[in-house]
Amino acid sequence: MKRFATNPMTTLESDWWWEIIKQDFKKRSLELGKKIEQLEEEKTQLGLDINV
């Protein structure tokens, strides 16, 4: 496997962007999880037999 040298700044910048992406993913996943729970609760209150 070939390896290539990278500029240390580029690596640090890539790491920084990767952290931002991971944090955003975690935030959005949490928001979606809460929305699903909210929809499940509404479904239960309405007495619907629909899978979300």
C-alpha positions as CSV (number, residue, x, y, z in Angstrom):
1,M,0.0,0.0,0.0
2,K,1.4,3.4,-1.0
3,R,1.4,6.2,1.5
4,F,1.7,9.8,0.7
5,A,3.0,12.6,2.8
6,T,0.6,15.4,3.8
7,N,1.2,18.8,5.1
8,P,0.7,18.7,8.9
9,M,-1.7,21.7,8.7
10,T,-3.8,19.8,6.2
11,T,-4.0,16.8,8.6
12,L,-5.0,19.0,11.5
13,E,-7.6,20.8,9.4
14,S,-8.9,17.4,8.2
15,D,-9.2,16.2,11.8
16,W,-11.0,19.4,12.8
17,W,-13.5,19.0,9.9
18,W,-14.0,15.4,10.8
19,E,-14.8,16.3,14.4
20,I,-17.3,18.9,13.2
21,I,-19.0,16.3,10.9
22,K,-19.2,13.8,13.7
23,Q,-20.7,16.3,16.2
24,D,-23.2,17.4,13.6
25,F,-24.2,13.7,12.9
26,K,-24.6,13.1,16.6
27,K,-26.7,16.2,17.0
28,R,-29.0,15.3,14.1
29,S,-29.3,11.7,15.2
30,L,-30.4,12.9,18.7
31,E,-32.9,15.3,17.1
32,L,-34.3,12.6,14.9
33,G,-34.5,10.2,17.9
34,K,-36.5,12.8,19.8
35,K,-38.8,13.4,16.8
36,I,-39.5,9.6,16.5
37,E,-40.3,9.4,20.2
38,Q,-42.6,12.4,19.8
39,L,-44.4,10.8,16.9
40,E,-44.7,7.5,18.7
41,E,-46.3,9.3,21.7
42,E,-48.7,11.1,19.3
43,K,-49.5,7.8,17.7
44,T,-50.3,6.3,21.1
45,Q,-52.5,9.2,22.1
46,L,-54.4,9.0,18.8
47,G,-54.8,5.3,19.1
48,L,-53.4,4.7,15.6
49,D,-52.0,1.4,14.5
50,I,-49.3,2.8,12.2
51,N,-45.6,2.0,12.4
52,V,-43.3,5.0,12.2
